[in-house]
Amino acid sequence: MDADGERRIGRLRPYNLIVGLVHLTQAIVILALSNDFSLPLTGTFGAGEPGAGFLEPEVLWNVPIGPLVALFLFLAALDHLLMATPGIWQWYSANLRRNINYARWWEYMFSASIMIVLIALITGVSDTGAIIAIAGANAAMIFFGLDMEIFNRDRDNVNWTPFLLGCVAGIVPWLVIGFQFIGAETRLPEGESVPGFVYGIVISLFILFNSFAINMVLQYKKVGPWRNYLFGESAYILLSLTAKTALAWQVFTATLID
């Protein structure tokens, strides 16, 4: 890597440190100020033989929303702060020189899956099986992102298969969320509507989630500054901060403050 590339890598260390501290501060503030608002996870079970109907849905447990928001912020803070620490920094920067960041994808696998589950809960998805499937599909999408970097690390011609498979997996949670959202909107009594903040969360986070895919396309298409892998890495960090901050504070101001 040339001298300019090494300077770019060097700048990522304070960048990760600052972003990690921002995530950590937000997590602490939200955890400290949140009320005890929670949303239910339910289960609907068969009443006997297939076709015999179902038992009444039952609440299996209630998910505390404040700690859930703080959790994905804490996970992001941990990732970025670790990347700036001695020892791990050397591993992180060595991987960047090879155009891969394992830590990013592992953090996203947990934090982004929590985020999409939170969005689903906010829109009214409560079935435990559906929530597990949503988290699993999102995690699969993230792993396809990791595969994209692994498979194309030493290739001149980009193999887009992992990206396309990730898109298929990644759209599934949004289809469930959209189904729930539209179903609620069309069935509410006349004069009532899904709360505005839910519209804001769904629209803004759908755009931000898809911005990560756009960033990857620009990286592998080598468009403008994305010709340099490190520019894309910086963009991932900024997108992650923006998406997590947007979701955290939209949820906080709407449901978590008395």
Secondary structure, 3 states (H helix, E strand, C coil): CCHHHHHHHHHHHHHHHHHHHHHHHHHHHHHHHCCCCEEEEEECCECCCCCCCECCCEEEEEEEHHHHHHHHHHHHHHHHHHHCCCCHHHHHHHHHHCCCCHHHHHHHHHHHHHHHHHHHHHHCCCEHHHHHHHHHHHHHHHHHHHHHHHHCCCCCCCCCHHHHHHHHHHHHHHHHHHHHHHHHHHHCCCCCCCCHHHHHHHHHHHHHHHHHHHHHHHHHHCCHHHHCHHHHHHHHHHHHHHHHHHHHHHHHHHHHCC
